[in-house]
Amino acid sequence: GDWHRSIAVAISVLIVTCPCALGLAVPIVQVVAARCLFELGIMVKDGSALERLAEADTVLFDKTGVLTLGKPVLANAAEIAPAALGIAAAIAVGSRHPSATAIAAAGVGRPAQPFAFDDVKEIPGLGLEAWAQGAVYRLGRHDWATGHSAQDEQNSASVTVLTKDGEWLATFLIEDDIRPGAEQVVRALKSAGLQVGIVSGDRRQPVQMLARRFDIDQVEAELLPAGKLVRIEELA
């Protein structure tokens, strides 16, 4: 009458009589599951992660490109001097960061930077640094580009700043729509008893505004990539 014991006995018999079949079953299930997830836009890098997923009690989301659509646009292009937008677009054109792609796209057809950059370096979590004619240009986080923190603006846009030798040239407001279905996913996870949080490199104001919309209490903003990893490791 104890079906748990019956299943245990049946599995024990299978292991003894046909271990190869069971040995193949797990990787086959992982491959099929990974393929189904890939078709849904989810890439599984490690099959064993699927097994460990059953033990998870907390889900952390990034903001840009995860909870948001990942197709940002420059919201204040009309307010930026064409020369500054041209410089920023020339710096951003080689980057795949969402804010950089938005700035590069907005700069198409605008006056081009009159000189070539000697070098452009991307610093993860901070921005892009470029050198030209003895000057250093930075396009990225306000505190990194200018050397001092900024007063947080009361809007939902992400902020990217352009400086030359530490002097402010322009501020770019980047907006990104909510990803369709993201709110339903968060609600489903919370209904399943999981804790849900956001870890983002974006400034605090837009991250908190998004968290309120999703009814998420655990929020950490302005994190570098290493900081996000530390937060995940703390949960392990």
C-alpha positions in Angstrom: 0.0 0.0 0.0 3.0 2.3 0.4 3.6 3.6 -3.2 6.8 5.4 -2.2 8.3 2.0 -1.1 6.9 0.4 -4.2 8.7 2.9 -6.5 11.9 2.5 -4.5 11.8 -1.3 -4.9 11.0 -1.0 -8.6 13.9 1.4 -9.2 16.3 -0.9 -7.2 15.3 -3.8 -9.4 15.9 -1.7 -12.6 19.3 -0.6 -11.4 20.4 -4.2 -10.8 18.9 -5.7 -13.9 19.4 -2.9 -16.4 21.8 -0.1 -15.2 22.7 1.1 -18.7 19.2 2.1 -19.5 18.9 4.3 -16.4 22.4 5.6 -17.0 21.3 6.9 -20.4 18.0 8.2 -19.2 19.3 11.2 -17.3 21.5 12.7 -20.0 18.7 12.1 -22.6 16.2 14.0 -20.4 18.8 16.8 -20.0 19.3 17.1 -23.7 15.6 17.1 -24.5 14.9 19.6 -21.7 17.8 21.9 -22.9 16.4 21.8 -26.5 12.9 22.7 -25.3 14.3 25.6 -23.2 16.4 26.8 -26.1 13.3 27.0 -28.3 11.9 29.3 -25.6 15.0 31.5 -25.7 16.7 30.0 -22.6 20.2 28.6 -23.0 21.4 26.0 -20.6 25.2 26.0 -20.2 25.4 23.1 -17.8 23.0 20.1 -17.7 23.5 19.6 -14.0 22.1 23.0 -13.4 18.7 21.6 -14.4 19.0 19.1 -11.5 20.1 21.8 -9.0 17.3 24.0 -10.1 14.9 22.0 -8.0 16.8 23.1 -4.9 16.6 26.8 -5.7 14.7 29.0 -3.3 15.6 32.4 -4.7 15.6 33.9 -8.3 17.6 37.0 -9.1 16.9 39.0 -12.2 19.1 41.6 -13.9 17.1 44.6 -15.2 18.3 45.6 -18.6 17.6 43.0 -21.3 16.0 40.6 -18.8 13.0 42.2 -17.2 13.2 44.9 -19.9 13.0 44.2 -23.6 16.6 44.8 -24.3 15.9 47.3 -27.1 16.7 50.6 -25.6 16.3 54.0 -27.3 17.8 57.4 -26.6 14.9 59.4 -25.2 16.5 62.9 -25.3 18.4 62.9 -28.6 16.8 66.2 -29.6 18.2 67.9 -26.5 21.9 66.8 -27.2 24.3 68.9 -29.2 24.9 67.2 -32.5 28.7 67.3 -32.0 28.4 65.6 -28.6 26.1 63.0 -30.0 28.5 62.4 -32.8 31.4 61.9 -30.4 29.4 59.6 -28.2 28.1 57.5 -31.2 31.7 57.1 -32.5 32.8 55.8 -29.1 29.8 53.5 -28.7 29.6 52.0 -32.1 31.9 49.0 -31.3 30.1 48.1 -28.1 27.3 45.6 -27.5 26.1 47.2 -24.3 22.4 48.1 -24.6 23.0 51.8 -23.7 25.9 52.0 -26.2 23.8 50.5 -29.0 21.0 53.0 -28.4 23.5 55.9 -28.5 25.2 54.6 -31.7 21.8 54.1 -33.4 20.8 57.7 -32.5 24.0 59.0 -34.0 23.4 57.6 -37.4 23.3 60.4 -39.9 24.5 63.0 -37.4 27.8 64.9 -37.8 30.7 62.5 -37.4 33.6 62.9 -35.0 36.2 65.0 -36.9 39.1 62.8 -35.7 39.7 59.2 -35.2 40.2 57.7 -31.8 43.6 56.3 -31.0 42.0 53.5 -28.9 38.7 52.6 -27.3 38.5 50.4 -24.3 35.4 48.9 -22.7 35.4 48.6 -18.9 32.7 46.2 -17.7 30.1 47.8 -15.5 31.5 51.3 -16.0 31.6 52.3 -19.6 33.8 53.1 -22.6 37.1 55.1 -22.5 38.6 56.5 -25.6 41.7 58.6 -26.5 42.1 61.2 -29.2 44.4 64.1 -29.7 45.8 63.8 -26.2 42.3 63.9 -24.6 40.5 61.2 -22.7 36.8 60.7 -23.3 34.5 58.6 -21.1 31.0 57.4 -21.9 29.3 55.5 -19.1 28.3 55.8 -15.5 28.2 59.3 -14.1 30.4 58.6 -11.1 33.0 56.9 -13.2 33.0 59.4 -16.1 33.0 62.6 -14.0 34.7 61.4 -10.8 31.8 62.3 -8.6 28.3 61.0 -7.9 25.2 62.7 -9.3 21.9 63.6 -7.6 19.5 60.8 -8.5 16.9 62.1 -11.0 13.3 61.1 -10.4 12.7 59.3 -13.7 12.8 55.7 -15.0 15.5 56.3 -17.6 19.0 54.9 -17.4 21.6 57.7 -17.4 24.9 57.6 -19.4 27.3 60.5 -19.4 29.9 61.7 -21.9 33.0 63.6 -20.5 36.2 64.9 -21.9 39.1 64.9 -19.5 36.6 64.7 -16.7 34.5 67.6 -17.9 30.8 67.0 -18.7 29.8 67.2 -22.3 26.4 65.5 -22.5 23.9 63.3 -20.6 22.0 60.6 -22.4 18.7 59.2 -21.1 18.1 55.6 -22.2 14.7 54.1 -22.0 13.7 50.4 -22.4 10.2 48.9 -22.4 9.1 46.1 -20.1 9.6 42.7 -21.6 6.3 41.1 -22.5 5.4 38.3 -20.1 8.0 39.3 -17.5 5.5 40.4 -14.9 3.6 37.1 -15.3 6.8 35.1 -14.8 7.7 37.0 -11.6 4.1 36.4 -10.3 4.4 32.7 -11.1 7.7 32.4 -9.3 6.4 34.1 -6.2 3.2 32.0 -6.3 5.5 28.9 -6.3 7.0 30.1 -3.1 10.3 31.4 -4.5 12.0 34.6 -3.3 12.5 37.1 -6.2 15.1 39.9 -6.4 16.8 42.3 -8.8 20.5 42.9 -9.1 21.4 45.6 -11.6 24.2 47.9 -12.6 21.7 50.7 -13.4 21.2 53.6 -11.1 19.0 53.1 -8.1 15.9 55.2 -9.1 14.9 53.3 -12.3 15.7 50.0 -10.7 13.4 50.7 -7.7 10.7 52.0 -9.9 10.8 48.8 -11.9 10.8 46.7 -8.7 7.7 48.5 -7.4 5.9 47.7 -10.7 6.9 44.0 -10.3 6.2 44.0 -6.5 9.8 42.9 -5.8 11.2 43.8 -2.4 14.8 42.6 -2.8 16.6 45.3 -4.9 20.3 46.0 -5.3 21.4 48.6 -7.8 24.6 50.2 -9.1 26.4 46.9 -8.9 29.5 46.1 -11.0 29.5 42.6 -12.6 31.7 41.3 -9.8 29.2 42.6 -7.2 26.4 40.7 -8.9 28.5 37.5 -8.7 29.2 38.1 -5.0 25.5 38.5 -4.3 24.8 35.2 -6.1 27.6 33.4 -4.3 26.2 34.6 -1.0 23.0 32.7 -1.7 24.8 29.5 -2.7 
